[in-house]
Amino acid sequence: MHGGPRNRDRPRSLAARRPPVAGSSAPNSSLPARLRLSWPTRSLRGRRPHSQGAASSASGSRFPGSSARGTAWCAPPPHLEWHDAPIRELVADATGLPTAVDNDATLGAVAEHLYGAARGLDHVVYLNGGASGIGGGLIVHGMPVRGVSGYAGEFGQNRPGIASTADQQAPEGVLEDEVSRSRLLRAVGLTSADDPTLAAALSTSDDPSVAAETDRQRRILATALANAVNVLNPRAIVLGGFLAMLTEGATDQLTDLVRAQSMPANAEDVDIRAAVQADDRLLIGAAEAAFAGLLADPLSRLPERPGPLEEAR
C-alpha cells in the first residue's frame, strides 16, 4: 500500500493476490503458508516488487473478529474457528516486520474517514457487512473509538428491533442473523460470490422474492441505524460490504426509515452513504495501522548507521 498521513491523496494497491483457501484451520499452522501465497515472505522482509525501490518498514493486518489490543481474537469469526490466536506475533514472525493488527471494520472506518465517504467528517458510524457478519467502527471527534478492551463497534451482535413479526427470520437472533449476506446469496440462487458478483445479481434480478428480501433486510437495518443515531448523533453513517448493496437505488428510502425512528434533532443532519473505497478499504485501513508506529517514532525505523569513529576505520 502506498500513501500516508502526510499525503492524504487516496492510496493505491501496488499488487494484490487472493489465494483460495479450503476450509478452516488453526492459524498457527496455516498463516505462514497463506502469507507465502499472498506475498513472498522474502519480499516482505526486504523490498516489494513494483515498489520502485521502497523498503518495507511495517506490516498491517486486518481480520474479521474482535481484537483485544491487537494480539488475539477473543471472539473469533465462526467460519475461521480460531480461538485466542496471537495473530500479531504470527504475522510478525512470518514477515520479520513490526506488525499492527486490528478488526477489519475498525480499519474500514479509518480508511473511509481519511480517504473515502466520510472524509472531512469528525463524527461517523461505519458498518461493514461481510461473510462472517456485521462489524462496526466509530469515529468520534475525528478519532477512532475502540473501547477499553478494543471491542467497540460490534453492532452485529445487538438484538434487532423488528416491528413486524413477518420480518423476523431468526427468532432470538442478533442483527447479523437477520441482515445477512448468506440470506442475500440464497435469495439470488448463489452459494458463494464476491461482492461485485452479488451486487450485480441483486441489481439485475426481477424476482419479487429478491426484492422482498432486500426490503426486509433494509427495514431491520434501519432500526439498528436509528438506534445508533439516537446514541451517537453522527454526521454520517457509512455502509460497506453487502450493506452498501442495500442502499443501491434506495438510499432515500433507507434514510427516511432511519429518520422516522430517530429523535428529530439527532437525525436532522445525518447522511447515509455507501463506502467508496471498495475492496481497498480494509487494506488501506491496515496500511494506516502499520504507519501509526512509524509516525509515532520515525527515528526508530531508520537503519542503523556507523558512528564517526567507525566510519574512520
ABEGO torsion letter per residue (X at the ends): XBEBAABABBBBBABBBBBBBBEBBBAAAAAAAAAAAABBAAAAABBBBGAGGBBBABBBBBBBBBBBGGABBABBBAAAGBBGBBAAAAAAAAAGBBBBBBBAAAAAAAAAAAABAABGBABBBBBBBBAAEBBBBBBBGGBBBAEAAGABGBAAABBBBBABAAABABBGBBAAAABBAAAAAAAAGBABBBAAAAAAAAAABABAAAAAAAAAAAAAAAAAAAAAAAAAGBABBBBBEAAAAAABGAAAAAAAAAAAABBAAAAAABBBBBBAAEAAAAAAAAAAAAAAAAAABAAAABBBBBBAAAAAX
